[in-house]
Amino acid sequence: MTYRSYPRRSRWDDSRRGVLPFGQRSAIQMDNRVPLPALPPLAPATDTQRQITDNIDALLDTLPLRIADPIRTMEDRDNLLEVVLDLGRLPEVRFPGREVVVTTEEVSVADLDYVVSRIGEFGEDNRAGIERTLHRISCMRNRKGRIVGLTCRIGRAVYGTIAIIRDIIESGRSTLLLGRPGVGKTTMLREVARVLADDFKKRVVIVDTSNEIAGDGDIPHPGIGHARRMQVPRPNLQHAVMIEAVENHMPEVIIIDEIGTELEALAARTIAERGVQLVGTAHGTSLENLMLNPTLSDLIGGIQSVTLSDEEARRRGTQKSILERKAPPTFDVVVEIQSWDRVAVHLDVAITVDAILRGHPLPAQLRALQPSGEIKVEQARPVSLEAPAPTTRTEPTPRMVSRRETSNKPLRIYAYGISHSRLDQAAQALQLPVEVVKDLQQADAVLTLKNYYRKRGTAIQEAEQTGVPVYVLKSNTLVQVQQGLASLFDLDVPPDPVAEALAETQDAINHVLSAEQPVELSPQNAYIRRLQHEMAEKYNLASRSEGREPHRRVRIFNASRME
């Protein structure tokens, strides 16, 4: 697959690049955990979305009257998000998409002291609350430690927010929620705790670092139901309280908000290895963010660079330095929250991460909650880490040559980092009119590798300045070069034999699991057969190779059902 160059974005570090076939694991990385339980069927949402006990009056009672009274008279105060009080500035209230100035009088030191005296104490994270409410008050301090600004955020408990992922929560899988600030991660986390504790009668323990899930004070907010809450004395001790929770209180489920440090990620892995269901949130908006985050990548198995032998690299058709997943993921499922009624779900994090590293990303499952209560499910387009995201091809630039125009003259390609002999071989195999030129000014297109493109060499910069389209390949293999040329000529891209074989393997596995009948796969080389064996092992199925080369093939079956 090739991609036309677009405005440069930050990408994976050049020292950590490569591809990884599905299911690849070294001997010390084998995933020996029990198989993931099947998800219950996706049913229409029965819970009605409704807000409960936002206790907004409790927050307004802490504000000076000249600020609180105008807010009380606002018709849309039910949509209020925050009240912002900054010293020497006009007080503001924030609604979705707009801000409103409350009064024409600036905020004074006396106003700030008035609010601080009526709320709980600020912790080391500069957050405080109001007892038995979900409101959060965050402060800004000057260099001497005096408070010079307050952000009073409205906290609401909302029923029905997990209807869109209820089947995942019911299955017992460890689930990580991602999303931008304010999208509703903590609200959904609170509802998860209530549903698991009240509806499924599980022992749920919440590790509440900033009292944002269960509210301020010693008595937790009723929005968490019968779940128990452990407060954290200091933010840097969250990881210790996480371990304490699993060692002292025998939970079946642990709820964690804002996993943000390496120690917290390690504690989460320790908890998962003890068989406890984890539901948490982390900084980031997508699975790709976590893969690029060296601190939190351990949550999805971690990424490491591995150097292959020359023989193994030739067999795989990759570079010698590749990326692979280090260990089983801490979380089985990742949910990217796009809005309160729309999410993107990665149902098997291990397979998804392996696919992204290999360069064949799997599409996420998009779920949207309809007004009728039904959940609409569709597949999203995959996004690759290897190059700019594939988009619909636009009209050719003046320097580009279409397939019709090249019928009588060759397409002139400037190969930057691409083997000329391999380019000629690929063109001959596809019977395409291609001429390799040494002068960039004569080229109709530039073909290069991702590492050359990232280094922004002189040729790349000159091509983009003069309007010559640049196409980026993931590796300098014959298959990749053929795919690049096919894309240039608007031909069907030659299929990836490894991807096709693994897709056939996945279909066979699904058939064996459902019909409990053995399936014999198409003949493959030794490398692909090994990948097929590993995929079967991941689903606790037996497999063996049969026949002689070049017709040797893998047979997958359920050993527990065989006599």
C-alpha positions in Angstrom: 0.0 0.0 0.0 1.2 3.5 -0.8 0.2 6.8 0.5 0.6 10.2 -1.1 2.5 12.6 1.1 0.4 15.2 3.0 1.5 18.0 5.4 3.9 16.4 7.9 2.6 15.1 11.2 4.5 13.6 14.1 5.0 9.9 13.7 6.6 7.0 15.4 10.3 7.5 16.3 12.6 6.3 13.5 14.4 4.0 15.9 11.1 2.1 16.6 9.7 1.1 13.3 8.8 -2.2 11.6 5.9 -4.6 11.1 4.7 -7.6 13.1 2.6 -10.5 11.8 -0.6 -11.3 13.6 -0.1 -13.3 16.8 3.7 -13.1 16.8 5.2 -13.7 20.3 8.5 -15.0 21.5 8.6 -17.9 23.9 8.7 -15.7 27.0 5.8 -13.6 25.7 3.2 -16.3 25.2 -0.3 -15.2 26.3 -1.2 -17.9 28.8 -4.3 -16.2 30.2 -7.7 -17.9 29.9 -9.6 -17.2 26.7 -11.7 -14.1 26.7 -15.3 -14.8 27.5 -17.8 -14.3 24.7 -19.7 -11.1 24.6 -23.4 -11.3 25.3 -25.6 -10.3 22.3 -25.9 -6.6 21.8 -29.4 -5.6 22.9 -31.3 -2.3 22.5 -30.6 0.1 25.3 -33.3 0.0 27.9 -32.1 2.6 30.3 -33.3 6.1 29.7 -30.7 8.9 29.6 -31.5 11.1 32.5 -29.5 13.3 34.9 -29.9 12.8 38.6 -28.9 14.8 41.7 -26.5 17.3 40.1 -26.9 19.3 43.3 -26.1 22.5 41.4 -27.7 24.6 44.3 -25.1 23.2 46.6 -22.3 24.6 44.4 -24.1 28.0 44.0 -24.4 28.3 47.7 -20.6 28.4 48.0 -20.4 31.4 45.6 -20.9 35.1 46.5 -24.5 36.2 46.1 -23.7 38.7 43.3 -22.3 35.8 41.3 -24.7 33.0 42.3 -28.0 34.9 41.9 -27.6 35.6 38.1 -26.7 32.0 37.6 -29.9 30.8 39.4 -32.0 32.8 36.9 -30.4 31.3 33.8 -32.9 29.2 31.8 -30.3 26.7 30.6 -28.4 26.3 33.9 -29.0 22.5 33.6 -26.3 22.6 30.9 -23.8 24.5 33.0 -20.3 23.1 32.8 -18.1 25.4 34.9 -17.9 28.6 36.9 -14.6 30.3 36.4 -13.3 32.9 39.0 -10.0 34.5 38.2 -8.6 37.3 40.4 -9.0 40.7 38.7 -11.2 39.4 35.9 -14.9 39.2 35.3 -16.6 36.0 36.6 -17.7 33.6 33.8 -19.9 30.6 33.4 -19.2 28.1 30.7 -21.8 26.2 28.7 -21.2 23.8 25.8 -19.8 26.0 23.0 -20.1 29.3 24.7 -19.1 31.4 27.7 -21.2 34.0 29.6 -20.0 36.9 31.8 -22.0 36.9 35.0 -21.4 40.4 36.4 -19.5 43.5 35.5 -17.6 43.4 38.8 -14.2 41.9 38.9 -13.4 38.9 41.1 -11.6 40.0 44.3 -9.5 38.3 46.9 -12.5 38.4 49.3 -14.6 36.5 46.7 -12.0 33.7 46.4 -11.7 33.5 50.2 -15.5 33.3 50.5 -15.6 30.2 48.2 -12.6 28.5 49.8 -14.1 28.8 53.2 -17.2 26.9 52.2 -15.7 23.9 50.4 -13.5 21.0 51.4 -9.7 21.2 51.8 -7.5 21.3 48.7 -5.2 18.3 48.3 -1.7 18.2 46.7 -3.4 18.0 43.3 -5.1 21.4 44.0 -8.5 19.9 43.9 -11.3 20.2 46.4 -15.0 19.3 46.6 -18.3 19.7 48.4 -19.2 16.9 50.7 -21.7 14.3 49.2 -21.7 16.0 45.8 -19.8 15.4 42.6 -18.7 19.0 42.0 -15.0 19.6 41.7 -13.2 22.9 42.5 -9.7 23.3 41.2 -7.5 26.2 42.2 -4.6 28.1 40.6 -1.9 29.5 42.8 0.7 32.2 42.5 4.4 31.7 43.3 3.8 32.2 47.0 1.1 29.6 47.1 -1.9 31.9 47.4 -5.0 31.0 45.4 -5.6 33.4 42.5 -8.1 31.4 40.4 -10.9 28.8 40.8 -12.5 26.5 38.3 -15.8 25.1 39.7 -16.8 22.2 37.6 -20.4 20.8 37.8 -20.5 17.1 38.6 -23.5 15.0 37.6 -24.5 11.4 38.1 -26.1 10.1 34.9 -28.0 6.8 34.5 -27.9 4.9 31.2 -24.5 6.2 30.0 -23.0 2.6 29.7 -25.9 1.2 27.7 -23.8 1.5 24.6 -21.0 -0.8 26.1 -23.0 -2.7 28.6 -22.4 -6.0 26.9 -18.6 -5.5 27.2 -18.9 -4.7 30.9 -21.2 -7.7 31.5 -18.6 -10.0 29.9 -16.1 -9.4 32.7 -13.4 -8.1 30.3 -11.0 -5.5 31.6 -11.9 -2.3 29.7 -10.0 1.0 29.2 -11.9 4.1 28.4 -10.2 6.9 26.4 -11.5 10.3 25.4 -10.8 14.0 25.4 -11.3 16.0 28.6 -15.0 16.6 29.4 -16.3 13.9 27.0 -17.8 11.9 30.0 -15.1 9.3 30.9 -15.6 9.7 34.7 -19.4 9.8 34.4 -19.3 6.6 32.5 -16.9 5.1 35.0 -19.2 6.0 37.9 -22.1 4.3 36.1 -20.0 1.2 35.5 -19.3 0.9 39.2 -23.0 1.3 40.1 -24.2 -1.3 37.5 -21.7 -3.9 38.4 -22.3 -3.5 42.1 -26.1 -3.2 42.1 -27.3 -5.1 39.0 -24.6 -7.8 39.0 -24.0 -8.0 42.7 -20.2 -7.9 42.3 -17.7 -6.7 44.8 -16.6 -3.4 43.3 -13.9 -1.2 44.8 -13.2 2.3 43.4 -9.7 3.8 43.8 -10.8 7.5 43.9 -7.7 9.6 43.7 -9.3 13.1 43.6 -12.7 12.1 44.9 -14.1 12.8 41.5 -15.9 9.5 41.1 -17.7 9.3 44.4 -17.6 12.9 45.6 -16.0 14.7 48.5 -16.3 13.6 52.1 -16.2 10.3 53.9 -19.7 9.2 52.7 -19.6 8.4 48.9 -22.2 9.8 46.5 -25.2 7.5 45.9 -24.3 7.6 42.2 -21.9 4.7 42.7 -24.5 2.4 44.2 -23.2 -0.2 46.6 -19.6 0.0 45.3 -17.0 0.7 47.9 -14.6 3.6 47.6 -11.0 3.9 48.7 -9.7 7.5 48.9 -6.0 8.3 48.0 -4.2 10.5 50.4 -1.8 11.9 47.8 -2.0 11.6 44.0 1.5 10.0 43.8 0.2 7.1 46.0 -2.6 6.0 43.6 -0.5 2.9 42.5 0.0 1.8 46.2 -3.8 2.1 46.9 -4.5 0.1 43.8 -2.4 -2.8 45.1 -3.8 -2.4 48.6 -7.3 -2.6 47.3 -6.7 -6.0 45.6 -4.7 -7.4 48.6 -7.0 -6.3 51.4 -10.6 -6.2 50.2 -11.0 -9.1 47.8 -12.6 -7.2 44.9 -14.0 -8.8 41.8 -13.8 -5.4 40.0 -11.5 -2.4 40.5 -12.4 1.0 39.1 -9.5 3.4 38.4 -9.7 6.9 37.0 -6.8 8.6 35.1 -4.0 6.1 34.9 -1.1 8.4 34.1 2.2 7.1 35.4 4.4 4.1 34.9 3.9 2.9 38.5 0.1 3.1 38.0 0.4 1.1 34.7 2.5 -1.5 36.5 0.0 -1.7 39.3 -2.8 -2.2 36.8 -0.9 -5.1 35.2 -0.4 -6.7 38.6 -4.1 -6.5 39.3 -5.1 -7.9 36.0 -2.7 -10.9 36.4 -4.6 -11.7 39.6 -7.8 -12.3 37.7 -9.6 -9.1 38.8 -11.7 -7.2 36.2 -10.3 -3.7 35.6 -12.3 -0.7 34.3 -10.3 2.5 34.0 -9.5 5.6 32.1 -6.2 6.9 30.7 -4.9 10.0 29.1 -5.3 9.9 25.3 -8.1 9.8 22.8 -7.3 6.7 20.8 -5.4 3.4 20.9 -2.8 4.9 18.6 -2.1 7.5 21.3 -1.3 4.8 23.8 1.0 3.0 21.4 2.9 6.3 21.0 3.1 6.9 24.7 6.1 5.2 26.2 4.7 5.6 29.8 1.3 4.1 29.1 2.0 1.7 26.2 2.3 -1.1 28.8 -1.5 -1.0 29.2 -1.9 -2.5 25.7 1.1 -4.8 26.0 4.0 -2.5 25.5 6.1 -2.0 22.3 9.7 -3.1 21.8 12.2 -3.1 19.0 13.5 -6.5 17.9 16.3 -7.3 15.5 15.8 -10.3 13.2 18.4 -12.5 11.6 19.0 -12.0 7.9 17.2 -15.2 7.1 14.2 -14.4 9.1 14.0 -10.9 7.7 14.1 -12.3 4.1 11.4 -14.9 5.0 9.1 -12.2 6.3 9.9 -9.7 3.7 10.6 -7.0 6.3 13.5 -4.9 7.6 15.8 -6.5 10.2 14.6 -4.1 12.9 10.9 -4.5 13.6 8.4 -3.6 16.4 6.5 -6.2 18.4 4.2 -6.3 21.4 6.2 -7.2 24.5 3.5 -8.9 26.6 -0.2 -9.6 26.9 -2.3 -6.4 27.2 -3.4 -5.3 30.7 -6.8 -4.3 29.2 -8.7 -6.7 26.9 -10.9 -4.0 25.3 -10.3 -0.3 24.5 -13.3 2.1 24.2 -12.6 5.4 22.5 -15.4 7.8 23.7 -16.3 10.2 20.9 -19.4 11.6 22.5 -21.9 10.4 25.1 -23.8 8.5 22.4 -21.0 7.4 20.1 -17.9 5.2 20.8 -15.3 3.3 18.9 -14.5 -0.2 20.3 -11.4 -2.4 19.9 -12.8 -5.7 21.1 -9.4 -7.6 21.1 -6.5 -5.3 22.0 -3.8 -7.9 21.5 -4.9 -8.7 17.9 -5.5 -5.0 17.1 -2.0 -3.9 18.3 -0.3 -6.7 16.4 -2.2 -5.8 13.3 -1.2 -2.1 13.5 2.5 -3.0 14.1 2.4 -5.2 11.0 1.0 -2.4 8.9 -2.5 -3.9 8.4 -4.6 -2.1 11.0 -8.0 -3.6 11.9 -11.0 -1.3 11.8 -12.6 -0.4 15.1 -16.3 -1.1 15.8 -18.3 2.1 15.8 -21.4 2.1 18.0 -24.0 4.9 18.1 -26.9 5.1 20.4 -30.1 6.0 18.4 -32.9 8.1 19.8 -35.1 5.0 19.8 -32.7 3.3 22.2 -31.3 0.9 19.6 -27.5 0.6 19.1 -26.2 1.0 15.6 -23.0 -0.9 14.9 -20.6 -0.4 12.0 -17.0 -0.8 11.1 -14.7 2.2 10.9 -11.9 2.7 8.4 -8.5 1.6 9.8 -5.8 4.1 10.6 -2.1 3.2 10.1 0.9 4.4 12.1 3.2 3.9 9.2 2.3 6.9 7.1 -0.4 9.6 6.7 -3.9 8.1 7.0 -5.2 6.8 3.7 -7.8 9.1 2.2 -9.9 9.2 -1.0 -7.6 10.0 -3.9 -8.0 13.6 -5.1 -7.6 14.8 -8.7 -4.0 14.4 -10.0 -1.7 17.4 -9.7 -0.4 18.9 -13.0 2.8 16.8 -12.6 0.9 13.5 -12.2 0.1 11.2 -15.1 -3.0 9.2 -15.2 -3.2 5.6 -16.5 -4.8 6.7 -19.8 -2.0 9.2 -20.4 0.7 6.6 -19.8 -0.6 4.3 -22.4 1.9 5.6 -25.0 4.7 6.9 -22.7 6.3 5.6 -19.6 5.7 7.0 -16.1 9.0 8.7 -15.0 9.8 7.8 -11.4 12.5 9.2 -9.2 13.4 6.4 -6.7 14.7 7.8 -3.5 15.9 5.0 -1.3 14.2 2.4 -3.5 16.3 -0.3 -5.2 16.3 0.5 -9.0 16.6 -3.2 -9.9 13.7 -4.1 -7.7 11.6 -1.2 -9.2 12.4 -2.5 -12.7 11.5 -6.1 -11.6 8.2 -5.0 -10.2 7.4 -3.0 -13.3 8.1 -5.9 -15.6 6.1 -8.3 -13.4 3.1 -6.0 -13.7 3.8 -5.0 -17.3 3.8 -1.3 -16.6 5.5 1.4 -18.6 8.0 2.8 -16.0 11.2 4.8 -16.5 13.5 5.4 -13.6 15.0 8.9 -13.8 18.0 10.3 -12.0 16.9 14.0 -12.2 14.1 15.0 -9.9 13.1 17.8 -12.4 12.2 15.1 -15.0 10.1 13.0 -12.6 6.3 12.5 -12.6 6.4 11.0 -9.1 8.8 10.2 -6.3 8.8 6.8 -4.7 10.6 6.5 -1.3 10.6 4.6 2.0 9.0 5.8 5.2 12.4 6.3 7.0 13.7 8.5 4.2 10.5 10.5 4.1 10.7 11.1 7.9 14.2 12.4 7.6 13.0 15.1 5.2 15.9 14.9 2.8 16.6 17.5 0.2 14.9 15.5 -2.5 11.7 15.2 -0.5 11.6 18.9 0.3 12.3 19.8 -3.3 9.6 17.5 -4.6 7.0 18.9 -2.3 8.0 22.4 -3.1 7.7 21.8 -6.9 4.5 19.8 -6.7 5.9 16.4 -7.5 3.8 13.8 -5.7 5.6 11.7 -3.2 4.5 8.1 -2.5 5.8 6.4 0.7 6.4 2.6 1.0 6.7 0.8 4.3 9.6 -1.4 3.1 11.9 -2.0 0.2 10.4 -5.5 -0.7 9.2 -6.6 -4.1 5.6 -6.9 -2.8 5.6 -3.3 -1.4 7.1 -1.9 -4.7 4.5 -3.7 -6.7 1.7 -2.3 -4.5 3.2 1.2 -4.9 3.3 0.9 -8.7 -0.2 -0.5 -8.8 -1.4 2.5 -6.8 0.3 4.9 -9.2 -1.4 3.4 -12.2 -4.8 3.0 -10.4 -4.6 -0.7 -10.6 -5.9 -3.2 -8.1 -3.2 -3.6 -5.5 -1.6 -7.0 -5.4 -2.9 -8.9 -2.3 -0.6 -9.5 0.6 -0.2 -13.3 0.8 0.4 -13.1 4.6 -2.7 -11.1 5.2 -4.8 -13.4 3.0 -3.5 -16.5 4.8 -4.2 -15.0 8.3 -7.7 -13.9 7.2 -8.4 -17.5 6.1 -7.1 -18.7 9.4 -9.4 -16.4 11.4 -12.4 -17.7 9.3 -11.3 -21.3 10.0 -11.0 -20.6 13.8 -14.5 -19.1 13.9 -15.9 -22.1 12.1 -14.2 -24.6 14.4 -15.4 -22.6 17.5 -19.0 -22.6 16.2 -19.4 -25.8 14.3 -16.7 -27.8 16.2 -15.5 -29.4 13.0 -11.8 -29.4 11.9 -10.8 -27.2 9.0 -7.8 -27.7 6.7 -6.1 -24.5 5.4 -4.5 -23.8 2.1 -0.8 -24.8 1.7 1.6 -22.2 3.0 5.3 -21.7 3.7 6.9 -22.5 7.1 6.7 -18.9 8.3 3.0 -18.5 7.6 2.2 -21.9 9.1 3.9 -20.9 12.3 1.7 -17.8 12.5 -1.4 -19.9 11.9 -0.4 -22.3 14.7 0.0 -19.3 17.1 -3.4 -17.9 16.1 -5.0 -21.3 16.8 -3.2 -21.5 20.2 -4.5 -18.1 21.2 -8.1 -19.5 20.9 -7.2 -22.7 22.8 -7.5 -24.8 19.6 -5.2 -27.5 18.5 -3.4 -27.5 15.1 -0.9 -29.5 13.2 0.9 -29.4 9.9 0.2 -32.1 7.3 1.5 -33.0 3.9 4.8 -32.4 2.2 6.3 -29.3 0.7 5.2 -27.4 -1.3 1.7 -28.6 -0.3 2.2 -28.7 3.5 -0.7 -27.1 5.3 -2.2 -26.5 8.7 -5.2 -28.4 10.1 -7.1 -26.7 13.0 -9.4 -28.6 15.3 -10.8 -28.6 18.8 -8.9 -31.2 20.7 -11.3 -31.3 23.6 -14.1 -32.5 21.2 -11.9 -35.2 19.5 -11.9 -38.7 20.7 
